Amino acid sequence: MHLTLRQLKIFEAVARHLSVSRAAEELHLTQPAVSMQVRSLEEAVGLPLTEQVGKRIFLTDAGAELARHARVVASQLREAEEALLAMKGLRGGRLNIGVVSTAKYFAPRLLTAFRRRYPEVELRLGVHNRGEIVSQLADNEIDLAIMGRPPPELETASEPFAENPLVFVAAPDHPLADARRIAPKQLAGESFLLREPGSGTRAAMERFLAENGVVPRRTVEMTSNETIKQAVMAGMGISFISERTIVLELATGHIARLNVVGTPLRRHWYLVQRADKRLLPVAEAFRQFLLKESAGLVEPPAAERLSAERGSSRARPKRAAGRPRR
């Protein structure tokens, strides 16, 4: 097969976006130019790489296989480029970071502080659910990942860098909102709002409930922390969530932190990479930065923390007339 690096780069972008127009926009090419390169690649391979159903593009089995190899080639070329730049003494380079959605509340502070030190670095931050981050690690699409639990299904190297306290929360007019010491078994009659299967927060909550003999009366699955917070405020049920994600809601009194015995659970945030990944200078610089200086950056700003502490100590709003106790 006579394949060119240009063809592979263009096809990788099409495969990643499943869109010719978005690939063309990313590569600063016209759509006809991208389509022509994909057709030329198909002719060289001798197999169809994509198929179109309506307005959507799908990869064929051959396309998925070639896309996997194209990602490896692109990654190796980038590593070679950055290694050569490092030999020249340059401080630039590209850094691809993936973070689970719960970490999006502090990740920008980390990257902003890192960027001040290394202004020439080109940063790419992707925020996804845990399953997608693990998939990106497996496919070598990202250099490093920030997550609450290293993936046991993938051989990785991981290092804890900050605490991740997990707490139960409810609407401020919930009957347990003002209770001082709530036995875990008192939660048995509640409706629980959960993240999707595979979520580290969900796994921690399920272990905690199982260890305390608590079987939820009803569960409602949701795909984001923001949706869960809105549902908690609306009184749909209680949830178990990273305390880092509710600083503002505690400060404004829109969410109450439940004083459940045995919580907060003290978990950690981890910096994760593939076990066989050789970190290039810019990724290694970020790793060292995170392990040495992240503590104060993961914590909410002092003003937010003080506001949250004041908010959590205020009297809870009175229950609306006629609203039944749960």
Secondary structure, DSSP 8 states (H G I E B T S, - for coil): ----HHHHHHHHHHHHHT-HHHHHHHHT--HHHHHHHHHHHHHHHTS--EEEETTEEEE-HHHHHHHHHHHHHHHHHHHHHHHHHHHTT---EEEEEEEEGGGGGTHHHHHHHHHHH-TTEEEEEEEE-HHHHHHHHHTT--SEEEESS--TTS-EEEEEEEEEEEEEEE-TTSTTTT-SSB-GGGGTTSEEEE--TT-HHHHHHHHHHHHTT---SEEEE-S-HHHHHHHHHTTS-EEEEEGGG-HHHHHHTSSEE--BTT-SEEEEEEEEEETT----HHHHHHHHHHHHH-HHHHS--HHHHHHHHHHHHS------TT----
